[in-house]
């Protein structure tokens, strides 16, 4: 039991930051991301004996995290709100860098899942095409094509004139 505890603590220490960053990218909410990461590591503890290859730990945890995120929607009961009763506040930041980051985040979030997931696995985790193909259960050529198309879609979106940019520049 002590060796399992040490193995688990080493796993959490080494990969918690990466797993949290990926969770945050998926859900875009810090509290929800923290909950999903906690559930991920709880499930990892319960099935730690099934992890035979320590080099595959990151991919294993990402798979658990993706399943935990999916479970969240299986259990979720959406509350409906009458929009006439809700006041929406404008969250306008003047910091240009924050605007650029938000715009890029929005563009990435707007990509289809088939393009967004490989791009995030590459950009956030630094996974190679081979590692992404294993993680997503796809052919490496498919992964590389999706990465190429994702980057091109982002490039095209950033090159298009944006009315919001023009209005904020005066």
BATORVO-306380 format. One line per 10 residues: for each residue y, x, z of N, C-alpha, C, O. Coordinates in nm, 2 decimals. Layout:
<atoms>
Y,X,Z,Y,X,Z,Y,X,Z,Y,X,Z ~ ...
</atoms>
This chain:
<atoms>
-0.12,0.08,0.00,0.00,0.00,0.00,0.13,0.09,0.00,0.23,0.05,-0.06 ~ 0.12,0.20,0.07,0.24,0.29,0.08,0.27,0.35,-0.06,0.38,0.37,-0.09 ~ 0.16,0.38,-0.13,0.19,0.44,-0.27,0.25,0.33,-0.36,0.33,0.37,-0.45 ~ 0.20,0.21,-0.35,0.26,0.10,-0.43,0.41,0.08,-0.40,0.49,0.06,-0.48 ~ 0.44,0.09,-0.27,0.58,0.07,-0.22,0.66,0.18,-0.28,0.77,0.16,-0.33 ~ 0.62,0.31,-0.27,0.69,0.42,-0.33,0.71,0.41,-0.48,0.82,0.43,-0.53 ~ 0.60,0.37,-0.54,0.61,0.35,-0.69,0.71,0.24,-0.73,0.79,0.26,-0.82 ~ 0.71,0.14,-0.65,0.80,0.03,-0.68,0.94,0.07,-0.65,1.03,0.04,-0.73 ~ 0.97,0.14,-0.54,1.10,0.18,-0.51,1.16,0.28,-0.62,1.27,0.27,-0.65 ~ 1.07,0.36,-0.67,1.11,0.46,-0.77,1.15,0.38,-0.90,1.24,0.41,-0.97
1.07,0.28,-0.93,1.09,0.19,-1.05,1.23,0.12,-1.03,1.31,0.12,-1.13 ~ 1.25,0.06,-0.92,1.38,-0.01,-0.90,1.50,0.09,-0.91,1.60,0.06,-0.97 ~ 1.48,0.20,-0.84,1.59,0.30,-0.84,1.62,0.35,-0.98,1.74,0.36,-1.01 ~ 1.52,0.38,-1.06,1.54,0.43,-1.19,1.60,0.33,-1.29,1.67,0.37,-1.38 ~ 1.56,0.20,-1.28,1.58,0.11,-1.39,1.67,-0.01,-1.35,1.70,-0.09,-1.44 ~ 1.71,-0.02,-1.23,1.78,-0.14,-1.18,1.91,-0.16,-1.26,1.95,-0.27,-1.31 ~ 1.99,-0.05,-1.28,2.12,-0.06,-1.35,2.10,-0.10,-1.50,2.17,-0.19,-1.54 ~ 2.00,-0.05,-1.57,1.98,-0.09,-1.71,1.93,-0.23,-1.71,1.98,-0.31,-1.80 ~ 1.85,-0.27,-1.62,1.80,-0.41,-1.63,1.91,-0.51,-1.60,1.92,-0.62,-1.66 ~ 2.00,-0.47,-1.50,2.11,-0.56,-1.47,2.20,-0.57,-1.59,2.25,-0.68,-1.62
2.23,-0.46,-1.66,2.32,-0.47,-1.77,2.27,-0.56,-1.88,2.34,-0.63,-1.94 ~ 2.14,-0.55,-1.90,2.08,-0.63,-2.01,2.08,-0.78,-1.97,2.12,-0.87,-2.05 ~ 2.06,-0.80,-1.84,2.06,-0.94,-1.79,2.21,-1.00,-1.80,2.22,-1.11,-1.84 ~ 2.30,-0.92,-1.77,2.44,-0.96,-1.78,2.48,-0.99,-1.93,2.55,-1.09,-1.95 ~ 2.43,-0.91,-2.02,2.46,-0.94,-2.16,2.39,-1.07,-2.20,2.45,-1.14,-2.29 ~ 2.28,-1.10,-2.15,2.21,-1.22,-2.19,2.28,-1.34,-2.14,2.30,-1.44,-2.21 ~ 2.32,-1.34,-2.01,2.37,-1.46,-1.95,2.52,-1.47,-1.93,2.57,-1.58,-1.91 ~ 2.58,-1.36,-1.94,2.73,-1.35,-1.93,2.79,-1.40,-1.80,2.90,-1.45,-1.79 ~ 2.71,-1.40,-1.69,2.75,-1.44,-1.56,2.69,-1.35,-1.46,2.56,-1.34,-1.45 ~ 2.77,-1.28,-1.38,2.72,-1.18,-1.28,2.62,-1.24,-1.18,2.52,-1.18,-1.16
2.65,-1.36,-1.12,2.57,-1.41,-1.02,2.43,-1.45,-1.08,2.33,-1.43,-1.02 ~ 2.43,-1.51,-1.20,2.30,-1.55,-1.26,2.23,-1.43,-1.30,2.10,-1.42,-1.28 ~ 2.29,-1.33,-1.35,2.23,-1.20,-1.39,2.16,-1.14,-1.26,2.05,-1.09,-1.27 ~ 2.23,-1.14,-1.15,2.17,-1.08,-1.03,2.05,-1.16,-0.99,1.95,-1.10,-0.95 ~ 2.05,-1.29,-1.00,1.94,-1.38,-0.97,1.82,-1.35,-1.06,1.70,-1.33,-1.01 ~ 1.85,-1.34,-1.19,1.74,-1.31,-1.28,1.68,-1.17,-1.26,1.56,-1.15,-1.26 ~ 1.76,-1.07,-1.23,1.71,-0.94,-1.20,1.63,-0.94,-1.07,1.52,-0.87,-1.07 ~ 1.67,-1.01,-0.97,1.59,-1.02,-0.85,1.46,-1.08,-0.88,1.35,-1.03,-0.83 ~ 1.45,-1.19,-0.95,1.33,-1.25,-0.99,1.24,-1.16,-1.07,1.12,-1.16,-1.06 ~ 1.30,-1.08,-1.16,1.23,-0.99,-1.24,1.16,-0.88,-1.16,1.04,-0.86,-1.18
1.23,-0.83,-1.06,1.17,-0.72,-0.98,1.07,-0.78,-0.88,0.98,-0.72,-0.84 ~ 1.09,-0.91,-0.84,0.99,-0.98,-0.76,0.86,-0.99,-0.84,0.75,-0.96,-0.78 ~ 0.87,-1.04,-0.96,0.75,-1.05,-1.04,0.69,-0.91,-1.07,0.57,-0.89,-1.08 ~ 0.77,-0.81,-1.09,0.72,-0.67,-1.11,0.65,-0.62,-0.99,0.54,-0.56,-1.01 ~ 0.69,-0.65,-0.87,0.62,-0.61,-0.75,0.48,-0.68,-0.75,0.38,-0.61,-0.71 ~ 0.48,-0.81,-0.78,0.35,-0.88,-0.77,0.25,-0.83,-0.87,0.13,-0.83,-0.84 ~ 0.30,-0.78,-0.98,0.20,-0.73,-1.09,0.21,-0.59,-1.12,0.18,-0.54,-1.23 ~ 0.26,-0.51,-1.02,0.28,-0.37,-1.04,0.15,-0.29,-1.08,0.16,-0.20,-1.15 ~ 0.04,-0.34,-1.02,-0.09,-0.27,-1.05,-0.12,-0.29,-1.20,-0.20,-0.21,-1.25 ~ -0.07,-0.38,-1.27,-0.10,-0.40,-1.41,-0.02,-0.30,-1.50,-0.05,-0.28,-1.62
0.08,-0.23,-1.45,0.16,-0.13,-1.52,0.08,0.00,-1.52,0.08,0.07,-1.42 ~ 0.02,0.03,-1.63,-0.06,0.15,-1.63,0.02,0.27,-1.68,-0.01,0.39,-1.64 ~ 0.11,0.25,-1.77,0.19,0.36,-1.83,0.33,0.36,-1.78,0.41,0.26,-1.81 ~ 0.37,0.45,-1.70,0.50,0.46,-1.64,0.61,0.47,-1.74,0.72,0.42,-1.72 ~ 0.58,0.52,-1.86,0.68,0.54,-1.97,0.71,0.40,-2.03,0.81,0.39,-2.10 ~ 0.62,0.30,-2.01,0.65,0.17,-2.06,0.71,0.08,-1.96,0.73,-0.04,-1.99 ~ 0.76,0.13,-1.85,0.81,0.05,-1.74,0.94,-0.03,-1.79,0.95,-0.15,-1.75 ~ 1.03,0.04,-1.86,1.15,-0.03,-1.90,1.12,-0.15,-1.99,1.17,-0.26,-1.98 ~ 1.03,-0.13,-2.09,1.00,-0.23,-2.18,0.93,-0.35,-2.11,0.95,-0.46,-2.13 ~ 0.84,-0.31,-2.01,0.77,-0.41,-1.93,0.87,-0.49,-1.85,0.86,-0.62,-1.85
0.97,-0.43,-1.79,1.07,-0.50,-1.71,1.16,-0.59,-1.80,1.19,-0.70,-1.76 ~ 1.19,-0.54,-1.92,1.27,-0.62,-2.01,1.19,-0.75,-2.05,1.25,-0.85,-2.06 ~ 1.07,-0.73,-2.08,0.98,-0.85,-2.11,0.98,-0.95,-2.00,1.00,-1.07,-2.02 ~ 0.97,-0.90,-1.88,0.97,-0.99,-1.76,1.10,-1.06,-1.75,1.11,-1.18,-1.72 ~ 1.21,-0.98,-1.77,1.35,-1.04,-1.76,1.37,-1.14,-1.87,1.43,-1.25,-1.84 ~ 1.33,-1.12,-1.99,1.34,-1.22,-2.10,1.27,-1.35,-2.06,1.32,-1.46,-2.09 ~ 1.15,-1.33,-2.00,1.07,-1.45,-1.97,1.14,-1.53,-1.85,1.14,-1.65,-1.84 ~ 1.19,-1.45,-1.76,1.27,-1.51,-1.64,1.39,-1.59,-1.69,1.42,-1.70,-1.65 ~ 1.46,-1.53,-1.79,1.57,-1.60,-1.85,1.53,-1.73,-1.92,1.59,-1.84,-1.91 ~ 1.42,-1.73,-1.99,1.36,-1.85,-2.05,1.32,-1.95,-1.95,1.34,-2.07,-1.97
1.26,-1.91,-1.84,1.22,-2.00,-1.73,1.34,-2.08,-1.67,1.33,-2.19,-1.63 ~ 1.45,-2.00,-1.67,1.58,-2.06,-1.62,1.61,-2.19,-1.70,1.66,-2.29,-1.64 ~ 1.59,-2.19,-1.83,1.63,-2.31,-1.91,1.52,-2.42,-1.90,1.55,-2.53,-1.92 ~ 1.40,-2.38,-1.87,1.29,-2.47,-1.85,1.32,-2.56,-1.73,1.29,-2.68,-1.73 ~ 1.37,-2.50,-1.62,1.40,-2.57,-1.50,1.54,-2.63,-1.49,1.56,-2.72,-1.41 ~ 1.63,-2.59,-1.58,1.77,-2.63,-1.57,1.79,-2.78,-1.61,1.73,-2.83,-1.71 ~ 1.86,-2.85,-1.52,1.90,-2.99,-1.55,2.05,-2.98,-1.57,2.13,-2.95,-1.48 ~ 2.09,-3.01,-1.69,2.24,-2.99,-1.73,2.31,-3.11,-1.67,2.28,-3.22,-1.68 ~ 2.43,-3.08,-1.61,2.52,-3.18,-1.55,2.62,-3.22,-1.66,2.68,-3.13,-1.73 ~ 2.63,-3.34,-1.69,2.73,-3.39,-1.79,2.86,-3.42,-1.72,2.86,-3.49,-1.61
2.96,-3.38,-1.78,3.10,-3.41,-1.72,3.18,-3.48,-1.83,3.18,-3.44,-1.95 ~ 3.26,-3.57,-1.78,3.36,-3.64,-1.87,3.47,-3.54,-1.90,3.54,-3.50,-1.80 ~ 3.49,-3.50,-2.02,3.60,-3.40,-2.05,3.74,-3.45,-2.02,3.83,-3.37,-2.00 ~ 3.76,-3.58,-2.01,3.89,-3.63,-1.97,3.92,-3.59,-1.82,4.04,-3.59,-1.79 ~ 3.82,-3.57,-1.74,3.84,-3.54,-1.60,3.85,-3.39,-1.57,3.87,-3.35,-1.45 ~ 3.83,-3.31,-1.67,3.83,-3.17,-1.65,3.96,-3.10,-1.70,4.00,-3.13,-1.81 ~ 4.01,-3.01,-1.62,4.13,-2.94,-1.66,4.08,-2.80,-1.70,4.02,-2.73,-1.62 ~ 4.11,-2.76,-1.82,4.07,-2.63,-1.87,4.19,-2.53,-1.86,4.30,-2.56,-1.91 ~ 4.17,-2.42,-1.80,4.28,-2.32,-1.78,4.26,-2.22,-1.89,4.15,-2.17,-1.93 ~ 4.38,-2.17,-1.94,4.38,-2.07,-2.04,4.37,-1.93,-1.97,4.45,-1.91,-1.88
4.28,-1.85,-2.01,4.27,-1.72,-1.94,4.32,-1.62,-2.04,4.24,-1.55,-2.11 ~ 4.45,-1.60,-2.04,4.52,-1.51,-2.14,4.54,-1.37,-2.07,4.61,-1.37,-1.97 ~ 4.49,-1.27,-2.13,4.51,-1.13,-2.08,4.60,-1.06,-2.18,4.58,-1.08,-2.30 ~ 4.69,-0.98,-2.13,4.78,-0.91,-2.22,4.72,-0.77,-2.25,4.77,-0.71,-2.34 ~ 4.63,-0.73,-2.18,4.57,-0.59,-2.20,4.49,-0.59,-2.33,4.39,-0.66,-2.34 ~ 4.54,-0.51,-2.43,4.48,-0.51,-2.56,4.33,-0.47,-2.56,4.25,-0.52,-2.63 ~ 4.30,-0.38,-2.47,4.16,-0.33,-2.47,4.07,-0.44,-2.42,3.96,-0.46,-2.47 ~ 4.11,-0.52,-2.32,4.03,-0.63,-2.27,4.01,-0.74,-2.38,3.90,-0.79,-2.39 ~ 4.12,-0.76,-2.46,4.10,-0.85,-2.57,4.00,-0.80,-2.67,3.92,-0.88,-2.73 ~ 4.01,-0.67,-2.70,3.92,-0.62,-2.80,3.77,-0.63,-2.75,3.68,-0.66,-2.83
3.75,-0.60,-2.62,3.62,-0.60,-2.57,3.57,-0.75,-2.57,3.45,-0.78,-2.60 ~ 3.66,-0.84,-2.53,3.62,-0.98,-2.53,3.58,-1.03,-2.67,3.49,-1.10,-2.69 ~ 3.66,-0.98,-2.77,3.64,-1.03,-2.91,3.50,-0.97,-2.95,3.43,-1.04,-3.02 ~ 3.48,-0.84,-2.93,3.35,-0.78,-2.97,3.23,-0.85,-2.89,3.13,-0.88,-2.96 ~ 3.25,-0.88,-2.77,3.15,-0.95,-2.69,3.12,-1.09,-2.75,3.01,-1.13,-2.77 ~ 3.23,-1.16,-2.79,3.22,-1.29,-2.85,3.14,-1.28,-2.99,3.06,-1.36,-3.02 ~ 3.18,-1.18,-3.07,3.12,-1.16,-3.20,2.97,-1.13,-3.18,2.88,-1.18,-3.26 ~ 2.93,-1.04,-3.09,2.79,-1.01,-3.06,2.72,-1.14,-3.01,2.61,-1.16,-3.06 ~ 2.78,-1.21,-2.93,2.72,-1.33,-2.88,2.70,-1.44,-2.99,2.61,-1.52,-2.98 ~ 2.78,-1.43,-3.09,2.78,-1.52,-3.20,2.67,-1.49,-3.30,2.64,-1.57,-3.39
2.61,-1.37,-3.29,2.50,-1.33,-3.38,2.38,-1.42,-3.35,2.36,-1.46,-3.24 ~ 2.30,-1.44,-3.45,2.17,-1.51,-3.43,2.09,-1.42,-3.34,2.10,-1.30,-3.34 ~ 2.00,-1.49,-3.26,1.92,-1.41,-3.17,1.84,-1.30,-3.23,1.82,-1.19,-3.18 ~ 1.79,-1.33,-3.36,1.71,-1.23,-3.43,1.79,-1.10,-3.45,1.73,-0.99,-3.47 ~ 1.92,-1.11,-3.46,2.00,-0.99,-3.48,2.06,-0.94,-3.35,2.07,-0.81,-3.33 ~ 2.09,-1.03,-3.26,2.16,-0.99,-3.13,2.06,-0.91,-3.04,2.10,-0.80,-2.99 ~ 1.94,-0.95,-3.03,1.85,-0.89,-2.94,1.82,-0.74,-2.98,1.83,-0.65,-2.89 ~ 1.78,-0.71,-3.10,1.76,-0.57,-3.13,1.89,-0.48,-3.12,1.88,-0.37,-3.07 ~ 2.00,-0.54,-3.15,2.13,-0.47,-3.14,2.16,-0.44,-2.99,2.20,-0.32,-2.96 ~ 2.14,-0.53,-2.90,2.16,-0.51,-2.76,2.06,-0.41,-2.70,2.10,-0.32,-2.62
1.93,-0.42,-2.75,1.83,-0.32,-2.70,1.87,-0.18,-2.74,1.84,-0.08,-2.67 ~ 1.93,-0.17,-2.86,1.97,-0.04,-2.91,2.10,0.01,-2.84,2.10,0.13,-2.80 ~ 2.20,-0.08,-2.84,2.33,-0.04,-2.79,2.33,-0.02,-2.63,2.39,0.08,-2.58 ~ 2.27,-0.11,-2.56,2.27,-0.10,-2.42,2.17,-0.01,-2.36,2.19,0.08,-2.27 ~ 2.04,-0.02,-2.41,1.93,0.06,-2.36,1.91,0.19,-2.43,1.84,0.28,-2.38 ~ 1.96,0.20,-2.55,1.94,0.32,-2.63,1.80,0.33,-2.68,1.75,0.44,-2.70 ~ 1.73,0.22,-2.70,1.59,0.22,-2.75,1.59,0.25,-2.90,1.68,0.22,-2.97 ~ 1.49,0.32,-2.94,1.47,0.36,-3.08,1.41,0.24,-3.15,1.38,0.14,-3.09 ~ 1.41,0.25,-3.29,1.36,0.15,-3.37,1.21,0.12,-3.33,1.17,0.00,-3.33 ~ 1.13,0.22,-3.31,0.99,0.20,-3.27,0.98,0.13,-3.13,0.90,0.04,-3.12
1.06,0.17,-3.04,1.06,0.10,-2.91,1.10,-0.05,-2.92,1.04,-0.13,-2.85 ~ 1.20,-0.07,-3.00,1.25,-0.21,-3.02,1.14,-0.29,-3.08,1.12,-0.41,-3.05 ~ 1.07,-0.23,-3.18,0.97,-0.31,-3.25,0.85,-0.34,-3.16,0.79,-0.45,-3.17 ~ 0.82,-0.25,-3.07,0.72,-0.28,-2.97,0.76,-0.39,-2.87,0.69,-0.48,-2.84 ~ 0.89,-0.38,-2.82,0.94,-0.47,-2.73,0.95,-0.61,-2.78,0.91,-0.71,-2.71 ~ 0.99,-0.63,-2.91,1.00,-0.76,-2.97,0.88,-0.80,-3.05,0.88,-0.92,-3.10 ~ 0.78,-0.72,-3.06,0.66,-0.75,-3.13,0.68,-0.77,-3.28,0.63,-0.86,-3.35 ~ 0.77,-0.68,-3.34,0.80,-0.69,-3.48,0.77,-0.56,-3.55,0.74,-0.45,-3.48 ~ 0.76,-0.56,-3.68,0.74,-0.44,-3.76,0.87,-0.36,-3.75,0.98,-0.41,-3.74 ~ 0.85,-0.23,-3.75,0.97,-0.14,-3.74,1.07,-0.16,-3.85,1.19,-0.16,-3.83
1.02,-0.18,-3.97,1.11,-0.21,-4.09,1.19,-0.33,-4.07,1.31,-0.34,-4.10 ~ 1.13,-0.43,-4.01,1.20,-0.56,-3.98,1.31,-0.53,-3.88,1.42,-0.58,-3.89 ~ 1.28,-0.45,-3.77,1.38,-0.42,-3.67,1.50,-0.35,-3.74,1.61,-0.38,-3.71 ~ 1.47,-0.25,-3.82,1.57,-0.17,-3.88,1.66,-0.25,-3.97,1.78,-0.23,-3.98 ~ 1.60,-0.35,-4.04,1.67,-0.44,-4.13,1.76,-0.52,-4.05,1.88,-0.55,-4.08 ~ 1.71,-0.58,-3.94,1.79,-0.66,-3.85,1.91,-0.59,-3.79,2.02,-0.64,-3.77 ~ 1.88,-0.46,-3.75,1.99,-0.38,-3.69,2.10,-0.36,-3.80,2.22,-0.37,-3.77 ~ 2.06,-0.33,-3.92,2.15,-0.30,-4.03,2.23,-0.43,-4.05,2.36,-0.42,-4.06 ~ 2.17,-0.54,-4.06,2.24,-0.67,-4.09,2.33,-0.71,-3.97,2.44,-0.76,-3.99 ~ 2.29,-0.68,-3.85,2.37,-0.71,-3.73,2.50,-0.63,-3.73,2.61,-0.68,-3.71
2.49,-0.50,-3.76,2.60,-0.41,-3.77,2.70,-0.46,-3.88,2.82,-0.45,-3.87 ~ 2.64,-0.49,-3.99,2.72,-0.54,-4.11,2.79,-0.67,-4.08,2.91,-0.68,-4.11 ~ 2.73,-0.76,-4.01,2.79,-0.89,-3.97,2.91,-0.86,-3.88,3.01,-0.92,-3.89 ~ 2.89,-0.77,-3.78,3.00,-0.74,-3.69,3.11,-0.67,-3.77,3.23,-0.70,-3.74 ~ 3.08,-0.58,-3.86,3.18,-0.51,-3.93,3.26,-0.61,-4.02,3.39,-0.60,-4.02 ~ 3.19,-0.70,-4.09,3.26,-0.80,-4.17,3.35,-0.89,-4.08,3.46,-0.92,-4.12 ~ 3.30,-0.93,-3.97,3.38,-1.02,-3.88,3.50,-0.94,-3.83,3.61,-1.01,-3.82 ~ 3.49,-0.82,-3.80,3.61,-0.74,-3.75,3.71,-0.71,-3.86,3.83,-0.70,-3.83 ~ 3.66,-0.70,-3.99,3.75,-0.67,-4.10,3.82,-0.80,-4.15,3.93,-0.79,-4.21 ~ 3.77,-0.92,-4.11,3.84,-1.04,-4.16,3.97,-1.06,-4.08,3.98,-1.03,-3.96
4.07,-1.11,-4.15,4.20,-1.14,-4.08,4.17,-1.25,-3.98,4.10,-1.35,-4.00 ~ 4.23,-1.22,-3.86,4.20,-1.32,-3.75,4.34,-1.38,-3.71,4.43,-1.31,-3.68 ~ 4.35,-1.51,-3.72,4.48,-1.58,-3.69,4.52,-1.55,-3.55,4.64,-1.54,-3.52 ~ 4.42,-1.54,-3.46,4.46,-1.52,-3.32,4.52,-1.38,-3.30,4.62,-1.37,-3.23 ~ 4.47,-1.28,-3.37,4.53,-1.15,-3.36,4.68,-1.15,-3.40,4.76,-1.09,-3.34 ~ 4.70,-1.21,-3.52,4.84,-1.22,-3.57,4.93,-1.29,-3.48,5.05,-1.25,-3.47 ~ 4.89,-1.40,-3.42,4.98,-1.48,-3.33,5.01,-1.40,-3.20,5.12,-1.42,-3.15 ~ 4.92,-1.32,-3.16,4.94,-1.25,-3.03,5.03,-1.12,-3.06,5.08,-1.06,-2.96 ~ 5.03,-1.07,-3.18,5.11,-0.96,-3.21,5.26,-0.99,-3.24,5.34,-0.90,-3.26 ~ 5.29,-1.11,-3.24,5.43,-1.15,-3.25,5.46,-1.20,-3.38,5.58,-1.24,-3.41
</atoms>
